[in-house]
Amino acid sequence: LAMRGAHIIGLASNMEKAKKACDSVEGKTTPVACELTDFNSVVAAAETVKALNKPIDVLICNAGIMELPKLEQVYGIEKQFVVNYLGHFILVNRLLDRVKAADQGRIVVLSSGRYKSAPPEGIQFDNLSGEKGYNPLAAYGQSKLAIALFSQELSRRLEGTAVTSNSVLPGIIMTNLGRHYPTWKILLSKLIGWTFMRSVEEGIATTCYVATNPELAKVSGQMFLNCKPITPEGSHMSDRALATKLWNVSVELTKDYL
């Protein structure tokens, strides 16, 4: 994106990482610290971006953690749900006016095929803390279902505007996302991962496609895989009532930061 003239505002959990990422590409970049486990940091990051006083053509939400082996909580909520979903919920809502200021703004969020591993009820509203039972994969799946449902609900709320909202399934990519796996699983993926895992460049292709392709200017509320819209599996992704309830609960959980 930077090579093609985009001004990239690169967010990372601290300024050192943000600068390192921005310095790794040629083009105009602005590093910003945004620690998703700290809602005040998310608010500060949004204010820093807004202070640039520029429209946001594309807002990509792709930070994430996966399958924490033991229950960890932030603000009394299971950590994956906070990092993968609620932090992004705050960031998007605080920057929405800047996206609306663009000629054709786009919001792209990264879900995961693991959304299908969410609990049977989809979102366990009575167990967002994880204290009534914690399974690493189910918690990760719940967070990725949540961000996809958020994208759908947001697209409905943006009807009549020039802003679109879509989710992406990037596939299995060679990153450090699986760093919380058991040691044997990490070693196995390093040994044979090349046979089925995608490179970072391959993994980001669909995100860039959804973010920039002119033919998608009016496409919203979709899930994309391999640069094509897909029909999500399972009933939860078509459950509008679930998406609306998730939005309302999220507002209540983050109301002090919106």
FENURWO-V597707 format. One record per residue. N is the residue number from 1. RES is the residue in three letters. PHI is phi in whole degrees, -180 to 180 (999 if undefined). BURIAL is b if it has 9 or more other C-alpha atoms within 8 Angstrom, else e. Layout:
N;RES;PHI;BURIAL / N;RES;PHI;BURIAL
//
This chain:
1;LEU;999;e / 2;ALA;-66;b / 3;MET;-61;e / 4;ARG;-100;e / 5;GLY;100;e / 6;ALA;-75;b / 7;HIS;-86;b / 8;ILE;-94;b / 9;ILE;-100;b / 10;GLY;-99;b / 11;LEU;-99;b / 12;ALA;-145;b / 13;SER;-65;b / 14;ASN;-148;b / 15;MET;-67;b / 16;GLU;-61;e / 17;LYS;-67;b / 18;ALA;-63;b / 19;LYS;-65;b / 20;LYS;-62;e / 21;ALA;-66;b / 22;CYS;-66;b / 23;ASP;-71;e / 24;SER;-81;e / 25;VAL;-123;e / 26;GLU;-89;e / 27;GLY;127;b / 28;LYS;-83;b / 29;THR;-136;b / 30;THR;-135;b / 31;PRO;-81;b / 32;VAL;-141;b / 33;ALA;-83;b / 34;CYS;-152;b / 35;GLU;-93;b / 36;LEU;-70;b / 37;THR;-83;b / 38;ASP;-122;e / 39;PHE;-62;b / 40;ASN;-66;e / 41;SER;-67;b / 42;VAL;-63;b / 43;VAL;-62;b / 44;ALA;-62;b / 45;ALA;-63;b / 46;ALA;-62;b / 47;GLU;-66;e / 48;THR;-64;b / 49;VAL;-67;b / 50;LYS;-64;b / 51;ALA;-67;e / 52;LEU;-69;e / 53;ASN;56;e / 54;LYS;-128;e / 55;PRO;-68;b / 56;ILE;-105;b / 57;ASP;-73;b / 58;VAL;-139;b / 59;LEU;-116;b / 60;ILE;-105;b / 61;CYS;-110;b / 62;ASN;-133;e / 63;ALA;-76;e / 64;GLY;-174;e / 65;ILE;-129;b / 66;MET;-140;b / 67;GLU;50;b / 68;LEU;-60;b / 69;PRO;-64;e / 70;LYS;-123;e / 71;LEU;-61;b / 72;GLU;-125;e / 73;GLN;-124;b / 74;VAL;-133;b / 75;TYR;57;e / 76;GLY;76;e / 77;ILE;-119;b / 78;GLU;-54;b / 79;LYS;-62;b / 80;GLN;-63;b / 81;PHE;-65;b / 82;VAL;-71;b / 83;VAL;-70;b / 84;ASN;-77;b / 85;TYR;-127;b / 86;LEU;-62;b / 87;GLY;-60;b / 88;HIS;-68;b / 89;PHE;-58;b / 90;ILE;-66;b / 91;LEU;-59;b / 92;VAL;-63;b / 93;ASN;-64;e / 94;ARG;-75;b / 95;LEU;-105;b / 96;LEU;-60;e / 97;ASP;-62;e / 98;ARG;-70;b / 99;VAL;-71;b / 100;LYS;-65;b / 101;ALA;-75;b / 102;ALA;-77;b / 103;ASP;-61;e / 104;GLN;-151;b / 105;GLY;-75;b / 106;ARG;-133;b / 107;ILE;-118;b / 108;VAL;-123;b / 109;VAL;-118;b / 110;LEU;-95;b / 111;SER;-96;b / 112;SER;-165;b / 113;GLY;-60;e / 114;ARG;-73;b / 115;TYR;-58;b / 116;LYS;-74;b / 117;SER;-93;b / 118;ALA;-63;b / 119;PRO;-56;b / 120;PRO;-52;e / 121;GLU;-84;e / 122;GLY;89;b / 123;ILE;-116;b / 124;GLN;-87;e / 125;PHE;-62;e / 126;ASP;-90;e / 127;ASN;-145;b / 128;LEU;-67;b / 129;SER;-77;b / 130;GLY;82;b / 131;GLU;-74;e / 132;LYS;-89;e / 133;GLY;146;e / 134;TYR;-132;b / 135;ASN;-126;e / 136;PRO;-54;b / 137;LEU;-72;b / 138;ALA;-63;b / 139;ALA;-66;b / 140;TYR;-64;b / 141;GLY;-60;b / 142;GLN;-62;b / 143;SER;-66;b / 144;LYS;-79;b / 145;LEU;-67;b / 146;ALA;-61;b / 147;ILE;-68;b / 148;ALA;-72;b / 149;LEU;-64;b / 150;PHE;-58;b / 151;SER;-61;b / 152;GLN;-65;b / 153;GLU;-63;b / 154;LEU;-62;b / 155;SER;-61;b / 156;ARG;-68;e / 157;ARG;-73;e / 158;LEU;-98;b / 159;GLU;-57;e / 160;GLY;93;e / 161;THR;-109;e / 162;ALA;-93;b / 163;VAL;-104;b / 164;THR;-113;b / 165;SER;-139;b / 166;ASN;-138;b / 167;SER;-114;b / 168;VAL;-131;b / 169;LEU;-104;b / 170;PRO;-80;b / 171;GLY;90;b / 172;ILE;-90;e / 173;ILE;-116;b / 174;MET;-79;b / 175;THR;-127;e / 176;ASN;-93;e / 177;LEU;-60;e / 178;GLY;-89;b / 179;ARG;-65;e / 180;HIS;-93;b / 181;TYR;-63;b / 182;PRO;-59;e / 183;THR;-55;e / 184;TRP;-62;e / 185;LYS;-73;e / 186;ILE;-65;b / 187;LEU;-64;e / 188;LEU;-64;b / 189;SER;-66;b / 190;LYS;-69;e / 191;LEU;-76;e / 192;ILE;-120;e / 193;GLY;-58;b / 194;TRP;-61;b / 195;THR;-78;e / 196;PHE;-140;e / 197;MET;-88;b / 198;ARG;-91;b / 199;SER;-72;e / 200;VAL;-59;b / 201;GLU;-63;e / 202;GLU;-68;e / 203;GLY;-67;b / 204;ILE;-88;b / 205;ALA;-58;b / 206;THR;-67;b / 207;THR;-61;b / 208;CYS;-64;b / 209;TYR;-62;b / 210;VAL;-67;b / 211;ALA;-74;b / 212;THR;-129;e / 213;ASN;-64;b / 214;PRO;-59;e / 215;GLU;-69;e / 216;LEU;-102;e / 217;ALA;-57;e / 218;LYS;-118;e / 219;VAL;-93;e / 220;SER;-146;e / 221;GLY;78;b / 222;GLN;-106;b / 223;MET;-114;b / 224;PHE;-118;b / 225;LEU;-142;b / 226;ASN;54;e / 227;CYS;62;b / 228;LYS;-138;e / 229;PRO;-70;e / 230;ILE;-128;e / 231;THR;-93;e / 232;PRO;-60;e / 233;GLU;-82;e / 234;GLY;85;e / 235;SER;-88;e / 236;HIS;-65;e / 237;MET;-71;b / 238;SER;-108;e / 239;ASP;-92;e / 240;ARG;-65;e / 241;ALA;-64;e / 242;LEU;-65;e / 243;ALA;-64;b / 244;THR;-68;b / 245;LYS;-63;e / 246;LEU;-59;b / 247;TRP;-60;b / 248;ASN;-64;e / 249;VAL;-65;e / 250;SER;-64;b / 251;VAL;-61;b / 252;GLU;-65;e / 253;LEU;-71;e / 254;THR;-119;b / 255;LYS;-56;e / 256;ASP;-77;e / 257;TYR;-124;e / 258;LEU;-88;b
//
